[in-house]
């Protein structure tokens, strides 16, 4: 099942059950939102989960592109991505948590063909403020899917204050042997989907206030789902990254973690540029600049002659097509190459600066902070320049 079909199966399933498909195309939050980029599928829907009526009604479904920089240091492993997509469904004061769980199980079993024997769920087991989620526990027991009760792992909140509530996390067995243990005892159980029932609002003093209109929010990472459905251990082995893994290795000889980082960051840069962001020293533009310079630092580490001008247009077009972005490849290419030229000028200044007597010995934390804040030289780039020098 390729990525496009996976998305269609998900959205069609919910549309057949009365959900309106809403757009989740842009990474940019609405005006007035203090967050630079959309980080989750539910982020744009927070006001509606808190009670505001949605213009499309109480049943919604979407595919939301997201960007997170909190895991940048993890990029290069088999699962983390900077830009990714979330499959989401919502009941805004409509049906309850049990119905959401029953539909979720039906979609995984019948729509995606994951047998019950490969599924396991975790359910909130209660704490000092709220009792165990018996409704979800009974629903899963009726379905025959094994259940594990937890305390901290199955309570969802969007921060110290705001909407929150118990959740059910659905796991898929990825081992080659028959399933063993539980999600909290065996890492081969991989979380695939989270169903949250927003029943409360946490107040400043830590107390919980029941919401007048409880809602259900579900989120499932598209890339992780596709990896499992296609039987791979890494998202970089799926059709999402097939052109990247085919075209970049003959062009640039990189070890596997570096190849993954360069592919992820280039792909993310294309999406961010396609959404109208341009490199700068502040805000969203700085996030884009940081991503591009991280990939250039990795790309040039062993061969300073490598350049983005060699990047095949097919990769740019593949990414723009997948994310349904009308921005042309020519504009994206121009932005990337201009940022590469700026990066080269930064390297020249950095080499001159680091060749001075002040930086010939070991560098302190204050040195790295000064080089970054005053001269725009991040720590990893300084380390690379010192090796070259």
N, C-alpha and C positions, 0 to 999 in steps of 0.2 A: 504494500500500500504506500504510494508515494505521498509527498507532503500535500499537494493540491487535493488529492482525494481524501486525505485525512481531514483537512479543513472542511471539505464539503460534507462528509459524513457527520461531523460534529454539528455544523450549523443547520444542516437539513433536519437532523434529529430534533433539535429544539424548535425549529420553525414549524415543523409538523405538529408540535405540541403547544402552539400559540405564542411562541416567543418572537418578538420583533428584532430583526437584525439591525444593529446600530453600528455606525462607523467607528473604527478604532484605528484609523489609518495614520494619524500623525503622532510623532514623539513629543510634540509641544503641548504642554498643558494650556488650558484656556487663560485669557488675560486675567491678571490679578492673582493667579496661583503662584505662591512663592517658590515652588519646586521648579528646577530648571527643566527637567525632562519627566515624562510619565514613567513611573517605575513599576507599575502593576496594573492589571486589568481593571481592578476596582477603583483605582485612584480617581478617574474622572467621574465616577458614580457616587463618591462619598456623600454629597448633599442629599442624594435620593435614598441612600441607605439610612440616612438620619431622619427621613420622613418627608422630604419635598416630593411632590408628585412628578413623575417623569412624563414628558410629552408623548412618549410612545407607549405608555401603559406600564403594567406591573410585571410583565414577563419579557426579559431581554436576553439577547445572546450577541456576542461579538468576538472578533479576533483583534487583540490590542497589541501593537508593537510597543516595546518597552526598552529602556536603557538604564543600566546600573553601572556605576563606577566603583561601588564598594568592594567588588570582587576582582578588580583589575590584576592584582597580584596572583590570582588563581588562573587567569587566562593562560592556556597552554596545556591544561589537563584535559580530560575527556568530556567534561560536562559544562564548564562555565563559558558563557558568552557575554559580550558587552551589550549587544542589541539582540533581543529575542522577542518571541511572540507568546501571548497568553490567550488561551481559549477560555472564555468565560460565559457563565449563565447566571441569571439573577431572577429571583422572585422578590419583588418590592411590595411586601405586604400581601402577597397573593397566596400561593401554596406553601405548605410547611416543609420542614427539614426532612421528614420521612419520605415525602414524595420526591424531593430532590435526590435523596439517596437511592430510591428505587429506580428512578430514571438513570442515574449515573451508572448503577450496576447493569441495567439493561443495555446501555450504550456500549460499555466496555465489553460485555459478553457477546451481544448480538451484532453490534455495529462494528466493533474493532476485533472481534474474534478472540478475546482473551478469556480462556476457560476459568471457571470459578476456582479450580485447584491452584491457579497461579496468583490468586488474590488474597490479600490480608488487609485488615483495617485496624486503625487505632481510634479510640473514642475517649472523650474526657471522663475521667474517673471521679471527679469531685475534688473540692478543696474546702478551706475554712469558710468561704463565702457562698459557694454554689455546690449543690449536690451533683452526683453523677448524671451523665446524659443518658437516662434510661430509655428515652424515646429512640435515640439512634441505636443504642445497644439492642433493643428489641427488633428494630427494623433489620439490622444486619443478621441477627440470629435467625430471623424468619427466612432470610435469603440463603442461609447456609454458608455464608462467608465467615471465616474465623475472625474473632475480635480480640483485641488486646486493649485493656484499660490503662490509660496513663494520666498523669496529673498535669505537668507543665507543658508537655508536647502538644496537647490538644485544646489549648485555649488561644484564640486568635484576638489580637488587638492591633489597632493602627497607630499605637503610641501610648503614652502614659495616661492620656485622657481621650474620650471619644467612643465610638461604637465598638463593641466587642462581644464575644460569646464563644461557646464551645464549638469545636469542629470535628469532623471525621476525615482522617487522612487515609487515602486508599493507596496501597502498595502493590507492586507487581514483582513476582519472583524472577530474578535474572540469572540464577545459577544454572549450571548444566546438570546438577543432580536434582532429585525431587525436593520440593520445598522443605526447609528445615528451620527450626526456631521461630522467632517472631521478629517484627520490624525493629524492636529495641535490642535484639540480641544477635541479629545476623545482617550485615550490611548488604547482602545480596537482595534483600527486600528493598526496592527502590520506590520512593514516593512518587506517585504519578498525578494525583488529583486531590484537591482539598475542598471540602464542602463546609462552609461556615454558616452558622445560624446567628445572626446579629440580634441578640435578645436584650442587650443591656447597653447603657452608656456609662463609662467609668468617669467619675467626677474628680475634681482636684484633690479631694481628701482621700481618694482611693476607694470610696464606696461605689456601689453599683446601683444604677437607676434603671428599672425595666423600661424598654422602649414601648411607645404606644403602638407601633406597628413593626413587629419583628420581620426581618428580611433574611433571604438566603443568598449567599455569594459563593460561587464556585470558581476555581481557577486551576487550569492545567497547562503546564508548559508544552507548547507545540513541539519544540525541538526534542525534549526528553521523550515525549510520546512517540514521535517518529522513530527515534533511536530504538526504542523497545519494539515497536511494530515491525521494523525492518530487521530486527535480530542483530543489532550492532552493539558494540561496547562503547563506542564513542560517537558523539554527534557529528564529528568531522568525517565519519564514514557514511553518512546518509546522503540522500540526493540533494539536500540543501547545500552541501559543500562539495559535491562531486566535481563541478568545474574547477574549483579552487585546488583541490587535491590532484587534479589531472594536469592543470596548466602551470602551476607555480613550481613544482619540483624540477622540471627540466629547465626552467628559467633561472631559478635561484636555488643553489644547493644549501638547504637548511636542515638542522636536526628537527625531530618531530615537534617538540614543544615550541620552537621558534617558528616553524611552518604554521602551526595552529595559531599562534599569536598574530603573525603577520596577516593571515587569512581573516581572522576575526576582526582585527582592528581596521583593515582595509574595507571589509564588508560594512562594518559599523560606520566608518567615515563616509562611505557612499550613501548610506541611509540618512545620516544626519545632514549631509550636504543637500540631499534630495528633499529634505523637509525644510530647506531654506536657511540653515545656519551656515555662517562663514567663520573661519578662524579669527580669533581675536585674543586679547589678553584678559578678558573678563567674561563671566557668565557662561552661557552655552557655548560661545565661540572658544572659550578657553578649554572646555571639555574636549571639543573637536581638535583643537591644536595639540592638546596633551596626548590624545589617542594617536594622531598622525605622527607626532615626534617619537612616541614609544615604538611604533612599528618601524620608523626609519632608523632608530637607534639599534633595534634588533637586526634589521636588514643589513645595516652597514657594519655590524660588529666584526665580521670576518672578511668582508670585501667592501671597502669604501666606494668602489666604482658602481655599485648597484644603484639603480635609479627607477623611480616610478614611471618614467617615460616608456619603459619596456612593458608595462602592465597591459595585458591583452584587453581590448575593449569588450570582449565577450563576457569577462567577469563583471565589469561595470553594468552591462546590459542585463545579465542574469539577476543581479541583485536588485536593480531598479524594477525589473519585471515582477520579481517575487513580491516585493513590497508595494506593488501597484503605484509606483511613483512616475509621474509624467516628465520629470526633469530629464533632460537629454544627457547622454554620456559625454558630450563635448564639454559641457559646463562643469560636470563633476571632475573630469580630467584636468581642466584648466585650474580649478581650485586646488586640487592635490599637487599639481606641479608647481604652482606659485608657492604653496606652503613648503614644498621641498626646497625651493630656492631660498626661502627665508631661513629654513633649517641649515642650509649650507653656509649662509652668511653667519648664522649663530655659531656654527662649528669653528669658523675662522676666528671669530672674536674670542671664543672660548679657549682655543689653542694658544692664542697670544696671551690671554690673561693668565692661564695656568702655567705658562712658561716663566712667569715672573718669580722672583725669589720668595714671595710670600707663600706660594703654594707648592714649593718643591718638597717639603716634608709631609708627614702625616697630616690629614685634614681633620679638624674638629667638627663637632655638630654645628657650632656657630658658623664655621667656614661654609659648610654645605648650605645652611640657611641663607647666608649672605649671597652666595653665588646664585641661589635660586631666586630669592626675592629681589635682588638688585640687577642681576644680569640675565635672568630667565634660564639658568642652567640647572636642570634637575639633577638629583644625585646620581641616577644611573648614567646620565650623559656625561657627567663629570668623571665618573669612574672609567668610562670608555675612552674619554679624551686623554686621561692620565696614562692609560695603557698605551695609546697610540704615541703619546709624547715620549 
